[in-house]
C-alpha cells in the first residue's frame, strides 16, 4: 500500500475547492493508498508540509490547488524520491494540463489507479524552482495585476489583460542564450519547461518536460491587426509559427534589463533585479502522470 498525502489549499480557485476534500475522502482507493489530508494556512506552508512528508518517506505528495500550490509542493520535494501528484483546482493549471490530468477533480482522483511515475525537468530562476514557465514583460505585469485582484478565474485574468494592455510599453532586454548575446525590444520573454501558461494557452507548444532544455519564446512589437491570429494560434498550439514570435532552445539564459522590475514563475509575480539568471535542471523530480499520457 502506498503512503500519500493530499495538501489542500483552501483559497486556490475560490469556491471551486469546497467539495474536493469530501471527494478525496470518498473516492481515493483505500486498498491502494494509505492517505492523509493536510490544509495549508499560510504562504509557504505547502512547501513545508511537502518537505516533511518527503523526509518521512511518503510515496507521493499531491498538490490540491493551482500552479502556485504545485510550485510550493514541488519545491518541497526536490532532492527526494517522493513523487509530485496534482489534483488541479486553480485558475490556470498549466502543469496539470501539460501532463494530461483531468480538470475535473473527481476524474483526477479516479485516474490514480491508472497512473505511473515519470521523471521531469525543473527550471530555476534566480535559484527559485519553477516547473511550468517563468518570464518577464507583459505576462509578468499581468501576473502582478491578477495577484492584486479581489477574485480569481479566467474572467478576472482577462480583465487584467484589458486593463494593462493599453498602457504597457516594451522593454529592451539583452539576452545571453547559452552565453551568446542578443538584444531585443520585447513585449514578452517567456522561458518554458512545460508548454503553456495555463488555460490551454500554449506559449511554447513544442516544450518537453524531459529534454533537458528551456524553450524561449520572445514576442517583440506587433500591431492590433496581428492580435486575432496570435490569439488563435496561442490556443491552437501554433504560436511558434507566427511571424511575430521568435523561439530558441537553451540550457541557460541570462536576462539583462534596464532596471529592476516584476518577473513571474509559475504564474506568481515577484520583484527581481535587472539581471536574471535562468537555467534547467534535468530529471529533477518524480511526477505522477495518467497512463494515457506517455510523453511529457
N, C-alpha and C positions, 0 to 999 in steps of 0.2 A: 504494500500500500504506500502511495506517495504522500509525503507531508507537504502541504502547500498552505499559503496564507493569502487572503484577499485584502488588499489595502484600499480602503474606500474613502474617496474624497467627497464629502457631502456638498461641496459648493461647485463641483465641476458640472457644467451643463445645466445649471439651475435646477428646476423641479424634476427634470428627467430622472434623477437618481433616486427618487423616493422609493420606487418598487424594487430596486436592484438587490438590496440585501435579502429581502424575502425570496427573490428568485434564486439567489445563490444557495440559501439555506434549503430550499425545496428541491432544486434540480441538479445540484452537483452530485455525481455518482459516489455515494458513500462507501461503496465496495472497492473503489479505486483510489479515492482521495480522503485522507485524514486532514481536514481543513479547519482553519481559524479565520475569523474576520476581524480586522482592525480598522478603526476610523481615525482619520487624521484630524488634528485640532489646530495646526498652525503650519506656516510655510516651512518647508524643510523636514516636516515630520515623516513624510512618506520615505524620504531617503534614510532617515534614522531607523525606521522600522524595517525597511528592506535589508539594511546592513546587519541589523540584529538577527533577523531570521536566516540570513545567509551564514552568519557565524554559527548558528545553531544547526546548520547542515540541512536546511529545508531544500526540497527538490525544486520548488518554484515559488516565486512571489508574483502575484497578479496585481497590476495597477488597474483599479476600478475608477476610471475618470478620464480626463482628456490628456492632451500631449504634455502639459505641464506635470501632471501626476506620473505619466510614463517616464518623463525625463528624470524626476526625482527617484523613482524606484530603480530605473536603470543605473543611475549614478551609484546607488547603494549596493548594487550587485556586481559592479565592475571588480575584477580581481578574484571573483568566486566562480564556482561551478553551478551555482543556483541559477535557474532559468527565469527570464522575464516572461510573464504572461500578461495579456491585456484583455480586459472587458471594457470596450470603448463606451464612454458616456460623456464625452466632452463636446466641444464646439466644432473642431476641425478633424481630429482623429487621424492625423496624417500617417503615422507609422502603422496603426492598425489597418487602415485601408490598403497601404502598400503590401502588408502581409496577407491580405485576403481574409481578414477577420470580419465577421458579420457586424454590421452596425446595430443589429437587434440584440440587446443584452441576453435575451433568452437563448437565441441561436448561438451566440458566442459562448455561453455556458455549456450548451448541449454538445458542441463540437469538441469539447475537451477529451471526450472518449475516442475521438478520431483525429488525433493530432500527433505531432512529433517535435523533437527538439532539434533546432538547427543553430548554426553559428553565424553571427553577423558582425559587421564592422561598426565602429563608433567614430564620430568626429570629435575634434577638440577645438574650441575657440577660446583663445587666451587661457588654455588649460582647464576650461569648463566643458564637460562632455555634452554632445548633442547626438541624437540618434536619427533625426529626420532631416532638418535643414537649419541653416543659420544664414545671416546676411546683414547687409547694410543698404540704406536707401529707402525707397518708398515703402517696401513691405515692413521694414523696421519701424518707420513712422506710424504705419497703420497698427502695428502691434502695440505701440505705446498708447495710441488713441483708444484702441479696443480695451486695453487693460484699465483705462480710466472710466470706461462707460459703466452705466449703472446696471446693465444686463448683459447676457451672453447670447450666443446663437448667430446664425448666418445673417439675419436681418440687421442686427447691431453691427456686424462686421461690414456689411455693405454700406450702412450709414457712415461708418468711419471712413471708408474709401471715398464716398461722395464728398464728405466734409474736408478731407485732406487734399484731394487731387487738384483742386482749383488753385491752391497756393503753393504746392510743393515744387521746389526747384532742384534740378540735377546738381550733383556734386562731382568734383573731379577726384578721381582715385588713381593712385599709382599701385598697380598690381604686380607682385613678384610671384609668377606662376612657376613653381619648381625652380625658383631663382632667376627666371627670365623676366625682365621688367617690361611692362606695357602701361600706357596711360589712357584712361577713358573718362569722358564725361558721361555719367551713367545715372539712369533713373533707379535701377535696381542692380545689385550684385548679390547673387544667391549662391551659397555652397550647399550642395545636396548630397546626403548619404542615401536617403530614400528619395523617391521620385517626385513627391508632392508636398505642398504646403499643408494640405488638408482639404476636406470637402471636394475631393477629386480634382483639385486644381494642380495639374502636373507641370511644375516649373522645369523639371528635368526628367522627361519621360523615359530616358534610357538608363537612369541611375540604378545601380545594383548595390545591395547591402553586403555583397560578398566578393567584390572585385578589387578591394584594397585601394580604391580611387575615389576622390571627390569629383563630382560633376559641377562645374561652374557655369552659371547662366548669367549673362550680362545683357541688360536691356538699356541701350543708350536712348537718344532722343527719338520720338515718334510723334505723329500727328493724330488729331482726333479721328481722321478718316481711317487710321490703322487700327483703332481700338476694337471695333466689332470682330474683325478677323482674328486679332490676337486673343480676344476673349474666347472665341470659339475654339481656337487651337489649344488654348490653355486647358480646356476641359475635354478635348478630344485626343490628348497625348500627342499633339502635333506642333507644339510651340517651338521646338528646336528647328523646325523647317521654316519659320518666319524670317524674313529678310532683316527684321529689326532686332533679332536675337542672336547673340554670339555665345558659343558654348566651347568649353575646354574640359579636359580631364587632367587631374594632377594629384600628387601625393601631399603637397603642402602649398599654402597660399599666404602671402603677406599682403594686407591691405593697408595702404598709407593714404590718409585723407588730410584735408587742410586743418581740421580741428577735431577735438573730441565730440562725440555725439552718441546717438542711440544706435544700438545693434540688437539683433534678436537671435535666440537659439530655441528651436522647437516651439516657436510662437511666443515665447516670453521675452519682453523687451528689457534691456539693461543699458546703462550708460557705459561706454568704453572709451579708451584713449584714442588718439589719432592713428596709432599703429596697432593693427590687429593681426595676430598670428593664428592661422587655422591649419589643421593637419588631420590626417586619417590614421586611425589605429585599427589595423586589420584583425579580424577574428577576436573581437574584444569581449563578446557577450553571448551567452546562450539565450535563445528565444524560442518560445512555443508557437508553432505555425500549424494551421489546418493541413491535413494530409493532401487536400485537393490543390494546395498552393505550393508546388515543389520548388519553384525558382523564386528566390527572394532578392 
